[in-house]
Amino acid sequence: MPSWLHPALYITQELTDKCKRRPDKWEFADTPLNLSEEEQAFITLTRIKDNPGEGEFIQATIINSTDPIKEIDLIPGKYEVEITSISSKSITIPEDEICVLRIIFCLDYETVPEVTLDTFPSGALNLNDETFYFHVPQTTLDQSKLITFYAVAPDLPGLEESKRKHEDLEQIDPEKIKEYINDNWESLQPKLE
């Protein structure tokens, strides 16, 4: 192991902060949950260079509920964190009517057929700018052996099938995930323990 590399840290099973739909509105619920049996998470940490002459330092791993702890190496610095969780739990969204012409109220509806998703992006996180970087100071690194990661995960599988709407798919759109991250980034920072 190179002398500049810190001894290994272990990544614990990624926890997801679920977004829940209340009667007609989705909300970020700051209640972390473990990955389900049908999910796996792809985690990438990219160290931001302190100066242009530094080499790249990237760590990546895949975790799931049956293999929740992985070993990675880190060095002090600030990191961009990217997480994508994929679920293989099949979900069905029943046939639905959506508004296609709205002035003050809906003037015209269109029927959208039933959709079944066998695999879908169940969660994501992208801490990739100065405000949101994951900071890893030397002192914390010296005292830590575990990192817990969090991701935004709209709870589509948790909705009763008859209550699912096609518009619920907007919750897994990258732009919507980005909104949740921007509004809740402090809750989504990885934790070094």
MARDO-488181 format. One line per field, with one value per residue (C-alpha): x, y, z; residue number from 0; residue in three letters. Coordinates in steps of 0.2 Angstrom, whole numbers. Layout:
% MARDO-488181
x = X;...
y = Y;...
z = Z;...
pase = NUM;...
dolo = ALA;...
***
This chain:
% MARDO-488181
x = 0;7;13;0;-15;-25;-29;-45;-62;-78;-93;-109;-125;-131;-146;-159;-169;-186;-197;-215;-231;-244;-262;-257;-239;-222;-211;-194;-195;-179;-180;-166;-169;-158;-157;-171;-167;-170;-159;-140;-131;-116;-105;-91;-80;-69;-57;-56;-38;-30;-18;-17;-2;-11;-16;-34;-40;-57;-64;-80;-90;-106;-116;-133;-142;-133;-116;-118;-100;-86;-68;-62;-46;-47;-35;-39;-48;-65;-74;-88;-100;-111;-123;-136;-147;-156;-171;-176;-193;-206;-219;-234;-243;-261;-269;-272;-279;-268;-272;-266;-274;-276;-281;-287;-294;-291;-300;-294;-288;-278;-278;-261;-259;-253;-234;-224;-206;-195;-180;-179;-168;-174;-162;-148;-136;-124;-114;-104;-101;-92;-107;-111;-94;-90;-76;-64;-51;-36;-41;-58;-50;-38;-53;-65;-68;-85;-94;-113;-120;-137;-147;-164;-176;-194;-204;-213;-214;-221;-236;-251;-252;-270;-264;-249;-250;-240;-235;-226;-213;-207;-200;-186;-182;-164;-170;-182;-169;-158;-171;-172;-153;-152;-166;-159;-141;-136;-146;-138;-120;-110;-106;-89;-89
y = 0;17;27;42;30;29;12;5;11;1;6;1;-3;12;20;28;44;40;52;48;53;61;62;72;78;70;75;71;60;62;44;33;15;1;-5;-18;-36;-30;-15;-13;4;9;22;32;44;56;67;85;90;103;108;104;93;80;63;57;47;38;24;14;0;-9;-14;-23;-30;-47;-39;-23;-19;-15;-9;6;17;36;50;67;80;84;72;72;58;49;35;26;13;1;-9;-26;-26;-26;-12;-8;9;6;14;32;48;63;81;87;104;115;133;136;118;103;104;88;71;57;39;32;13;2;2;-12;-8;-23;-13;5;18;18;31;43;56;68;79;88;106;117;118;99;91;77;84;71;79;70;70;62;50;44;41;33;15;16;27;28;34;41;43;51;36;40;26;20;2;8;15;4;-1;6;23;24;37;40;57;48;43;61;58;47;60;66;85;81;71;86;97;85;85;104;106;92;91;92;76;67;70;54;50;45;35
z = 0;-5;10;7;7;23;30;24;29;28;19;28;19;11;19;9;14;7;-1;3;-6;5;-2;-17;-13;-12;3;8;24;34;39;34;28;23;5;2;-4;-22;-22;-25;-25;-35;-25;-33;-23;-33;-24;-30;-34;-22;-36;-55;-54;-43;-50;-50;-35;-37;-27;-32;-25;-26;-11;-8;7;6;4;14;20;8;11;2;4;6;8;16;5;-2;-13;-26;-21;-34;-29;-40;-32;-44;-39;-47;-38;-52;-50;-60;-63;-68;-82;-78;-85;-86;-90;-107;-108;-93;-92;-75;-74;-84;-101;-109;-103;-111;-105;-102;-102;-88;-86;-78;-73;-70;-65;-61;-53;-35;-28;-31;-24;-32;-21;-34;-31;-18;-6;-6;-7;6;16;24;36;42;60;56;45;59;71;58;52;44;32;30;14;11;-5;-10;-14;-19;-12;-27;-22;-5;-13;-15;-33;-35;-29;-41;-54;-70;-63;-49;-61;-61;-43;-50;-64;-61;-60;-47;-37;-39;-31;-16;-14;-15;-2;10;7;25;29;14;19;22;40;46;62
pase = 0;1;2;3;4;5;6;7;8;9;10;11;12;13;14;15;16;17;18;19;20;21;22;23;24;25;26;27;28;29;30;31;32;33;34;35;36;37;38;39;40;41;42;43;44;45;46;47;48;49;50;51;52;53;54;55;56;57;58;59;60;61;62;63;64;65;66;67;68;69;70;71;72;73;74;75;76;77;78;79;80;81;82;83;84;85;86;87;88;89;90;91;92;93;94;95;96;97;98;99;100;101;102;103;104;105;106;107;108;109;110;111;112;113;114;115;116;117;118;119;120;121;122;123;124;125;126;127;128;129;130;131;132;133;134;135;136;137;138;139;140;141;142;143;144;145;146;147;148;149;150;151;152;153;154;155;156;157;158;159;160;161;162;163;164;165;166;167;168;169;170;171;172;173;174;175;176;177;178;179;180;181;182;183;184;185;186;187;188;189;190;191;192
dolo = MET;PRO;SER;TRP;LEU;HIS;PRO;ALA;LEU;TYR;ILE;THR;GLN;GLU;LEU;THR;ASP;LYS;CYS;LYS;ARG;ARG;PRO;ASP;LYS;TRP;GLU;PHE;ALA;ASP;THR;PRO;LEU;ASN;LEU;SER;GLU;GLU;GLU;GLN;ALA;PHE;ILE;THR;LEU;THR;ARG;ILE;LYS;ASP;ASN;PRO;GLY;GLU;GLY;GLU;PHE;ILE;GLN;ALA;THR;ILE;ILE;ASN;SER;THR;ASP;PRO;ILE;LYS;GLU;ILE;ASP;LEU;ILE;PRO;GLY;LYS;TYR;GLU;VAL;GLU;ILE;THR;SER;ILE;SER;SER;LYS;SER;ILE;THR;ILE;PRO;GLU;ASP;GLU;ILE;CYS;VAL;LEU;ARG;ILE;ILE;PHE;CYS;LEU;ASP;TYR;GLU;THR;VAL;PRO;GLU;VAL;THR;LEU;ASP;THR;PHE;PRO;SER;GLY;ALA;LEU;ASN;LEU;ASN;ASP;GLU;THR;PHE;TYR;PHE;HIS;VAL;PRO;GLN;THR;THR;LEU;ASP;GLN;SER;LYS;LEU;ILE;THR;PHE;TYR;ALA;VAL;ALA;PRO;ASP;LEU;PRO;GLY;LEU;GLU;GLU;SER;LYS;ARG;LYS;HIS;GLU;ASP;LEU;GLU;GLN;ILE;ASP;PRO;GLU;LYS;ILE;LYS;GLU;TYR;ILE;ASN;ASP;ASN;TRP;GLU;SER;LEU;GLN;PRO;LYS;LEU;GLU
***
